[in-house]
Amino acid sequence: MRFADYAKMYLKAGDGGPGMAHFRREKYVPKGGPDGGDGGDGGNIILEGNSQMNTLLDLRYKKFLKAAKGQPGGSSQKTGKKGKDVILGVPLGTVAYESETRRFIGEVVEHGDQLVVARGGKGGLGNTHFKTPTNQAPDYAQPGEPGQEVTVEIELKLIADVGLVGFPNAGKSTLLSALSAARPKIADYPFTTMEPNLGVVQMPDHRSFVMADIPGIIENAHEGKGLGIQFLRHIERNKVLLFVINAMSDIESEFSILCAELEAYRKDLMDKPKMAVITHMDLLPEFKLDKEVALDIPKLEISAVTGYQTDILKEHIWKLLNENQKVRY
């Protein structure tokens, strides 16, 4: 299934049903008072969290959605039927914005969470409500309120414990496949990973955590270069950031560029717990760097191909996650 993390839709919630202007008429009550019922509320359009979904692909092709109108009120003060809601299943980690203003509507992070993105109009009041001592027979009722019309942008931000951040071909996909059962595409050319991949890392004593391989970041990605910012949003949901850097590169320079890109995209990303992983150590003599590397975060040299220090890496990640249990997605 193709990964999709963005959808834009025009939504029209249901209009409220009109109230009824009606008078009670029975055999022995020829001039009964007003008994018009209220109109039903219009249907809402709702996003509902579904833990079995992992993409917004189903919404990509739904450009226009309309909920049902509320039914008119009836006689004998009967309220009209509410318009049926439109409920759209979405993956956990979905957020919604109003398109024109980028007003934040809400987010869905738990299975079964519901977020109303377009609210139906209220049903109109029947003429029963307008009876007064000086107006015993009101012959009017309220129309229903119109349902909300809005163009929304829906984005998916992957929820994972650990996010792999690095340049193209840093070895992120290889690391993910070595630590988990995920099998992302791996090749020796830039931008092999064109979409995020998730993998569950299993550890002894029934411990596990979820790791996300984010497509490679290059300098000025926050301005749209390379794959641009469409995947930077996924890093927002990760509890721990793992900077993956190729041992054959200028490690300090790459780390500095990656930090600058994350900070330019969103400053508080750099407040998350972080660790640097130097990969491809199997390409160096005796698995040792040829010079000392100074980074301001913990680092570990590994080889995903040979398994060199990968078990130690898992334990380091587990410790970071447990030391920062209160970190929000």
FENDAPE-V538533 format. One record per pair of residues at least 24 apart in sequence whose ideal C-beta (glycine too) atoms are under 7 Angstrom apart, sorted by the first residue. I is the first residue (numbers start at 1). J is the second residue. D is the distance in Angstrom with one decimal. If there is no record, write none. Layout:
# FENDAPE-V538533
i:I j:J d:D
i:I j:J d:D
This chain:
# FENDAPE-V538533
i:1 j:55 d:6.2
i:1 j:57 d:6.5
i:2 j:57 d:6.1
i:3 j:55 d:5.4
i:3 j:195 d:3.9
i:3 j:196 d:6.8
i:4 j:55 d:5.0
i:4 j:56 d:4.7
i:4 j:57 d:4.2
i:4 j:60 d:5.3
i:5 j:56 d:6.0
i:5 j:155 d:6.4
i:5 j:156 d:4.1
i:6 j:56 d:6.6
i:6 j:155 d:5.6
i:7 j:56 d:4.8
i:7 j:59 d:3.9
i:7 j:60 d:5.3
i:7 j:154 d:4.7
i:8 j:99 d:6.4
i:8 j:151 d:6.9
i:8 j:153 d:5.1
i:9 j:59 d:6.6
i:9 j:62 d:5.9
i:9 j:63 d:6.0
i:9 j:64 d:7.0
i:9 j:65 d:6.1
i:9 j:152 d:5.8
i:10 j:63 d:6.6
i:10 j:64 d:5.0
i:10 j:151 d:5.0
i:11 j:45 d:4.9
i:11 j:65 d:5.3
i:11 j:117 d:6.3
i:11 j:118 d:4.1
i:11 j:150 d:5.4
i:11 j:152 d:6.0
i:12 j:66 d:4.4
i:12 j:118 d:7.0
i:12 j:147 d:6.2
i:12 j:149 d:5.1
i:13 j:42 d:5.6
i:13 j:43 d:6.5
i:13 j:44 d:5.8
i:13 j:45 d:5.6
i:13 j:67 d:5.0
i:13 j:118 d:4.0
i:13 j:119 d:5.6
i:13 j:120 d:4.4
i:13 j:147 d:3.3
i:13 j:148 d:4.7
i:14 j:42 d:2.9
i:14 j:43 d:3.8
i:14 j:67 d:4.1
i:14 j:68 d:4.9
i:14 j:69 d:4.7
i:14 j:70 d:6.2
i:14 j:83 d:3.5
i:14 j:120 d:4.4
i:14 j:121 d:6.9
i:14 j:147 d:4.8
i:15 j:42 d:4.9
i:15 j:69 d:4.8
i:15 j:70 d:6.9
i:15 j:121 d:4.9
i:15 j:144 d:5.4
i:15 j:146 d:5.2
i:15 j:147 d:5.0
i:16 j:41 d:5.6
i:16 j:42 d:5.0
i:16 j:70 d:4.8
i:16 j:120 d:6.8
i:16 j:121 d:3.7
i:16 j:122 d:4.8
i:16 j:123 d:4.2
i:16 j:124 d:6.1
i:16 j:144 d:2.9
i:16 j:145 d:4.7
i:17 j:69 d:6.3
i:17 j:70 d:3.5
i:17 j:71 d:4.8
i:17 j:72 d:4.7
i:17 j:73 d:6.7
i:17 j:80 d:4.1
i:17 j:123 d:4.9
i:17 j:124 d:6.9
i:17 j:144 d:4.9
i:18 j:72 d:5.1
i:18 j:124 d:4.7
i:18 j:141 d:6.5
i:18 j:143 d:4.8
i:18 j:144 d:5.2
i:19 j:73 d:4.7
i:19 j:123 d:6.9
i:19 j:124 d:3.8
i:19 j:125 d:4.6
i:19 j:126 d:3.9
i:19 j:127 d:7.0
i:19 j:141 d:3.5
i:19 j:142 d:4.8
i:20 j:72 d:6.0
i:20 j:73 d:3.9
i:20 j:74 d:6.0
i:20 j:75 d:6.7
i:20 j:126 d:4.9
i:20 j:141 d:5.7
i:21 j:127 d:4.3
i:21 j:139 d:5.5
i:21 j:140 d:5.6
i:21 j:141 d:4.3
i:22 j:75 d:4.6
i:22 j:127 d:6.8
i:23 j:137 d:6.8
i:33 j:131 d:6.4
i:33 j:136 d:6.6
i:34 j:127 d:4.3
i:34 j:128 d:5.1
i:34 j:131 d:5.4
i:34 j:137 d:6.4
i:34 j:138 d:5.9
i:35 j:75 d:5.9
i:35 j:76 d:5.5
i:35 j:77 d:5.2
i:35 j:128 d:5.9
i:36 j:73 d:5.8
i:36 j:75 d:6.9
i:36 j:126 d:3.3
i:36 j:127 d:4.2
i:36 j:128 d:5.7
i:36 j:141 d:5.3
i:37 j:73 d:3.4
i:37 j:74 d:4.8
i:37 j:75 d:7.0
i:37 j:77 d:4.8
i:37 j:78 d:4.2
i:37 j:79 d:5.1
i:37 j:80 d:6.8
i:37 j:126 d:4.7
i:38 j:73 d:4.8
i:38 j:79 d:4.9
i:38 j:80 d:6.9
i:38 j:123 d:5.2
i:38 j:124 d:6.8
i:38 j:125 d:5.4
i:38 j:126 d:5.1
i:39 j:70 d:5.3
i:39 j:71 d:7.0
i:39 j:72 d:5.4
i:39 j:73 d:4.9
i:39 j:80 d:4.6
i:39 j:123 d:3.3
i:39 j:124 d:4.5
i:39 j:144 d:4.7
i:40 j:70 d:3.3
i:40 j:71 d:4.7
i:40 j:79 d:6.3
i:40 j:80 d:3.6
i:40 j:81 d:4.9
i:40 j:82 d:4.4
i:40 j:83 d:6.5
i:40 j:123 d:4.9
i:41 j:70 d:5.0
i:41 j:82 d:5.0
i:41 j:83 d:6.8
i:41 j:120 d:5.3
i:41 j:121 d:7.0
i:41 j:122 d:5.7
i:41 j:123 d:5.1
i:42 j:67 d:6.4
i:42 j:69 d:5.6
i:42 j:70 d:4.9
i:42 j:83 d:4.5
i:42 j:120 d:3.0
i:42 j:121 d:4.4
i:42 j:144 d:6.9
i:42 j:147 d:4.3
i:43 j:67 d:3.3
i:43 j:68 d:4.5
i:43 j:83 d:3.4
i:43 j:84 d:5.0
i:43 j:85 d:4.8
i:43 j:86 d:6.4
i:43 j:120 d:5.0
i:44 j:85 d:4.8
i:44 j:116 d:5.0
i:44 j:118 d:6.6
i:44 j:119 d:5.5
i:44 j:120 d:4.9
i:45 j:86 d:4.7
i:45 j:117 d:5.6
i:45 j:118 d:4.1
i:46 j:85 d:5.7
i:46 j:86 d:6.9
i:46 j:87 d:4.9
i:46 j:88 d:6.9
i:46 j:114 d:5.2
i:46 j:115 d:6.6
i:46 j:116 d:5.4
i:47 j:88 d:5.4
i:47 j:90 d:4.9
i:47 j:94 d:6.3
i:47 j:96 d:6.4
i:47 j:108 d:5.6
i:47 j:115 d:4.5
i:47 j:117 d:5.8
i:48 j:87 d:5.2
i:48 j:88 d:6.8
i:48 j:89 d:5.6
i:48 j:90 d:6.9
i:48 j:112 d:7.0
i:48 j:114 d:5.1
i:49 j:90 d:6.5
i:49 j:92 d:5.2
i:49 j:108 d:4.2
i:49 j:110 d:5.7
i:49 j:111 d:5.3
i:49 j:112 d:6.0
i:49 j:113 d:4.1
i:50 j:89 d:4.1
i:50 j:90 d:6.6
i:50 j:91 d:6.8
i:50 j:111 d:6.7
i:51 j:92 d:5.9
i:51 j:111 d:4.2
i:53 j:89 d:5.8
i:53 j:90 d:6.6
i:53 j:91 d:4.4
i:54 j:91 d:5.3
i:55 j:91 d:6.6
i:56 j:90 d:6.7
i:56 j:154 d:6.2
i:56 j:156 d:5.2
i:59 j:88 d:6.6
i:59 j:154 d:6.2
i:67 j:120 d:6.0
i:67 j:147 d:6.5
i:70 j:123 d:4.8
i:70 j:144 d:5.9
i:73 j:126 d:4.6
i:77 j:126 d:6.8
i:77 j:128 d:5.7
i:80 j:123 d:6.0
i:83 j:120 d:5.8
i:91 j:156 d:5.6
i:92 j:159 d:5.6
i:93 j:156 d:5.8
i:93 j:157 d:4.8
i:93 j:158 d:5.8
i:93 j:159 d:4.2
i:93 j:237 d:5.6
i:94 j:154 d:6.2
i:94 j:156 d:5.3
i:95 j:155 d:5.3
i:95 j:157 d:6.3
i:96 j:152 d:5.3
i:96 j:154 d:5.2
i:97 j:152 d:6.7
i:97 j:153 d:4.9
i:98 j:150 d:5.9
i:98 j:152 d:6.3
i:99 j:151 d:4.1
i:99 j:152 d:6.2
i:99 j:153 d:5.0
i:100 j:151 d:6.8
i:105 j:152 d:6.8
i:109 j:159 d:6.9
i:109 j:329 d:6.5
i:117 j:152 d:5.4
i:118 j:147 d:6.9
i:118 j:148 d:4.7
i:118 j:150 d:5.4
i:119 j:148 d:4.9
i:120 j:147 d:4.8
i:121 j:145 d:3.5
i:121 j:146 d:5.0
i:121 j:147 d:4.6
i:155 j:233 d:6.2
i:157 j:233 d:5.0
i:157 j:234 d:5.6
i:157 j:236 d:5.4
i:157 j:237 d:4.6
i:158 j:196 d:5.4
i:158 j:198 d:6.6
i:158 j:212 d:5.3
i:158 j:234 d:4.4
i:158 j:237 d:5.8
i:159 j:237 d:4.8
i:159 j:329 d:5.5
i:160 j:198 d:6.1
i:160 j:210 d:4.5
i:160 j:211 d:6.2
i:160 j:212 d:3.7
i:160 j:237 d:6.6
i:160 j:238 d:5.3
i:161 j:209 d:4.1
i:161 j:210 d:5.0
i:161 j:211 d:6.9
i:161 j:239 d:5.1
i:161 j:240 d:6.4
i:161 j:321 d:5.7
i:162 j:209 d:6.2
i:162 j:211 d:4.5
i:162 j:212 d:7.0
i:162 j:238 d:6.2
i:162 j:240 d:4.8
i:162 j:242 d:5.6
i:162 j:317 d:5.8
i:163 j:212 d:5.0
i:163 j:214 d:5.8
i:163 j:234 d:7.0
i:163 j:235 d:5.0
i:163 j:238 d:3.2
i:163 j:241 d:5.4
i:163 j:242 d:6.8
i:164 j:211 d:6.7
i:164 j:212 d:6.7
i:164 j:213 d:5.0
i:164 j:214 d:6.1
i:164 j:242 d:5.2
i:164 j:244 d:5.3
i:165 j:214 d:6.2
i:165 j:217 d:6.6
i:165 j:235 d:6.4
i:165 j:241 d:5.5
i:165 j:242 d:6.7
i:165 j:243 d:5.3
i:165 j:244 d:6.8
i:165 j:258 d:5.9
i:166 j:216 d:6.5
i:166 j:243 d:6.3
i:166 j:244 d:3.7
i:166 j:245 d:6.1
i:166 j:258 d:6.8
i:167 j:216 d:5.4
i:167 j:217 d:6.6
i:167 j:218 d:6.4
i:167 j:254 d:5.9
i:168 j:216 d:3.2
i:168 j:218 d:6.9
i:169 j:246 d:7.0
i:170 j:216 d:6.9
i:170 j:244 d:4.5
i:170 j:245 d:5.9
i:170 j:246 d:5.1
i:170 j:279 d:6.4
i:171 j:244 d:5.9
i:171 j:246 d:6.2
i:171 j:279 d:3.7
i:171 j:280 d:5.9
i:171 j:304 d:6.0
i:172 j:213 d:4.9
i:172 j:244 d:4.8
i:173 j:213 d:5.5
i:174 j:304 d:4.6
i:174 j:305 d:6.8
i:175 j:244 d:6.2
i:175 j:279 d:6.4
i:175 j:304 d:4.5
i:176 j:211 d:5.9
i:176 j:213 d:4.4
i:178 j:304 d:4.0
i:178 j:307 d:7.0
i:178 j:310 d:6.0
i:179 j:211 d:6.5
i:179 j:310 d:6.4
i:179 j:314 d:6.7
i:180 j:211 d:6.2
i:184 j:213 d:5.7
i:190 j:216 d:6.8
i:191 j:215 d:6.8
i:191 j:216 d:6.0
i:191 j:227 d:6.5
i:196 j:231 d:6.4
i:196 j:234 d:5.3
i:201 j:314 d:6.4
i:203 j:314 d:5.6
i:203 j:318 d:6.5
i:207 j:318 d:6.3
i:209 j:317 d:6.7
i:209 j:318 d:6.9
i:209 j:321 d:6.0
i:212 j:238 d:6.3
i:217 j:258 d:6.2
i:217 j:261 d:5.5
i:219 j:257 d:5.1
i:219 j:261 d:6.9
i:221 j:261 d:5.2
i:222 j:261 d:5.5
i:222 j:264 d:4.2
i:222 j:265 d:4.5
i:229 j:265 d:6.2
i:232 j:265 d:4.8
i:235 j:262 d:6.8
i:235 j:269 d:6.2
i:236 j:266 d:6.7
i:236 j:269 d:6.9
i:237 j:329 d:4.6
i:239 j:272 d:7.0
i:239 j:321 d:6.2
i:239 j:324 d:6.4
i:239 j:327 d:4.7
i:239 j:329 d:6.9
i:240 j:272 d:6.6
i:240 j:273 d:4.8
i:240 j:317 d:6.5
i:240 j:320 d:5.0
i:240 j:321 d:6.0
i:241 j:272 d:5.2
i:241 j:274 d:4.8
i:242 j:275 d:5.7
i:242 j:277 d:5.6
i:243 j:274 d:6.5
i:243 j:276 d:4.5
i:243 j:277 d:6.8
i:244 j:277 d:5.1
i:244 j:279 d:5.9
i:245 j:276 d:6.3
i:245 j:278 d:5.7
i:245 j:279 d:7.0
i:246 j:279 d:5.9
i:246 j:280 d:5.3
i:247 j:278 d:5.0
i:247 j:279 d:6.3
i:247 j:280 d:4.8
i:247 j:281 d:5.4
i:247 j:283 d:6.7
i:247 j:284 d:5.8
i:247 j:289 d:6.5
i:247 j:301 d:6.9
i:248 j:280 d:6.0
i:248 j:283 d:6.2
i:251 j:278 d:6.4
i:251 j:293 d:4.9
i:252 j:293 d:6.2
i:252 j:294 d:6.6
i:252 j:295 d:6.9
i:255 j:295 d:5.7
i:272 j:327 d:6.6
i:273 j:320 d:4.8
i:273 j:324 d:4.7
i:273 j:327 d:6.8
i:275 j:316 d:6.4
i:275 j:320 d:6.3
i:277 j:302 d:5.9
i:277 j:313 d:6.5
i:278 j:302 d:7.0
i:279 j:304 d:6.2
i:281 j:308 d:5.9
i:282 j:306 d:4.9
i:282 j:308 d:6.6
